[in-house]
Amino acid sequence: MRFIFKTDYAQDLQLFKHSGQAYWYGALAAALLFVPWLLSPYYVSQLTFVLIYSIVALGLMLLSGFTGQISLGHAAFLAVGAYTEGVLAAKGWSFPFSMAAAAVIAGLVGVIVGTPALRVKGIYLAIATMAFNIIVEEVLARWESMTGGNTGLQVGPLAMFGWTAQDEREMYYVALVITALVTLGVVNLLRSPTGRAFVAIRDSEISAASMGINLAFYKSMSFVLSAGITGIAGALYAHRLRIITPDQFTVLQSIEMLMMVVIGGLGSIHGAFFGAAFIIVLPQLIAVAKDYLPPAIGQATGLQPALFGLILVGFILFEPLGLYGRWVKTRTFFQLFPFFRRGMFRRQKTFMKSERLR
Amino acid sequence: MQALQVIVSGISQGCIYGLIALGFVLIYKATETVNFAQGELMMLGAFLGVTGTTFLGLPYWAAIAAALVLMALFGFLLERAVLEPILGQPAFATIMVTIGIGFVARGLVTMIPGWGTDTHMLETPFRGEIVRAGGLVVAVEHLVIIAATVMLVSALYVFFRFSRVGIAMQAASQNQLAAYYMGIPVRRLNGLIWALSAAVAALAGLLLAPLTFVHVNMGFIGLKAFPAAVVGGFGSLPGAIVGGIIIGVVEALSGVYLPEGFKDVAAYVVVLIMLAVRPNGLFGETMQKKV
């Protein structure tokens, strides 16, 4: 058990709360740097996927986990990022520039969708973003001169300043660097007044407005930043998959992204990574488990959605803080041993708060 | 004449959207939960109907009645098991739970022998019959949908206006806490609302089945019912039906008169315009909260 004795306000804003954290994150960084030399290319490519999904989850976490807004349309921002990257890379843009363009364009699309959608709340936002996602999907399928329609768009290998990513390992390192930068960016954002405003809006819009936070501005800002980050992930996604088609960016994909942040743990940066790892690992586990199940269940096409749904419902009912909450509880259990009590993390039961009254 | 023909088929399609939207609105009004699994409830209802008529050989009307009762029971149990424990949690949690329920329902259906991933046909006594009226050719299936919708809406109106339970439900939907204080058993009512909503969804499924066949992914039509509910104003029962009909007619017209591709997105374009112009819908109410 470690007690942090605070003697300075600046301590509240430190990136690492204590030297132990710095040590462990350093160890994690070192491990991530060395791991591709130990694993086979297949696992390295899966790790790259985890990193790309982590960026998506960070973007969505900023919006859903920290600002409390729901979006059922983030696959559309991923699509905008991916297609921008695909088109610009074909024109010979260097990756850093095309990625920045992908982020900016995804952010601009976010402005167009977000500004009207954020006048409305909760469920309406969910439906507006869902509608937007379906429209984007249709546009991608129909705008054949730009996107290649349903046959998809071929994307070349990742190239910048005369250097080209040759294999899985180089792709992994690019993804790792960008993930680290995005993570740092989000963590820093959350330490800033803007991030505090987001969290205030999540906790209570009325009290946030009373404290002088411009709700519409900060909500739009959160939406735009979230869209931009997802656009960055889209740029990597395009290079990772090499061929992108509209059916990779459906509403179901958006729902899967939401599952990622909910299962990982809403309102925590760690949760974004846990959720991304979970969503990549689970299908692999299912593929392994299939052989041991009775054929009626194991061979059913609905096995994966059924399991995803069950796990999602299970998490919300029994572990609303997600995988990160589980981790915190386990850690606290050992830190406080034997004084851990069940009630320490109990949710307060409240009456329904009406959203119709604003 | 062609336009009129298109509009009639749009109206009957719109009634289906409206019925599913009605299910959303019932639950939303009472518990402020948005049920993203409404389309899946509809799918389950249709499958139960197919099971009754095809596998068990029941007469059509008996199968319909059995499916409605079973789905009502299912809705009640679902609320008890999954929604009740998270009552009062943020809207986010309830939305994700119902999305999860939808996934589970869609997944489990593929595992049930006989249902599976095949496409089924619901036998109806009026299959293939048509009515001619002054140059219009209307399939009886479409007329049945419209008639059933009108009857259901009138029945619901009477129920909410005159019955004790219906008035209690209205009270609970306006202010849950105050309803508790007045001695209304809010929790039991929530269960009943889910039962009612599941039965309405099942009815929509049974009416839709002759038009589109019964298969696992028919529940995705629920995604089109959201625009219907929003256009009508999310808290309004007549609004849901009117919204559904608007969406259905716009969709049918754009399928005929606009280039290919617009039919699939027409509903969503309408809802985005609606949210930008009049976020509370045609019949929605606006209230401001005092702090």
Interface residues (C-beta under 8 A of the other chain):
Chain A: S64 G68 I70 P116 A117 R119 V120 G122 I123 Y124 A126 I127 A128 M130 A131 F132 I134 I135 E138 A141 R142 I206 S210 V251 I255 L258 M259 V262 L266 A296 I297 A300 T301 G302 L303 Q304 P305 A306 L307 F308 G309 L310 I311 L312 V313 I316 L317 P320 R347 K349 T350 F351 M352 K353 S354 E355 R356 L357 R358
Chain B: Y28 T31 E32 V34 V82 P85 I86 L87 G88 Q89 P90 A91 F92 A93 I95 M96 V97 I99 G100 I101 G102 F103 V104 A105 R106 G107 L108 V109 T110 M111 P113 G116 T117 N175 Q176 L177 Y180 V216 L223 F226 P227 V230 F234 G235 G261 D264 V265 A267 Y268 V269 V271 L272 L275 A276 P279 E285 M287 Q288 K289 V291
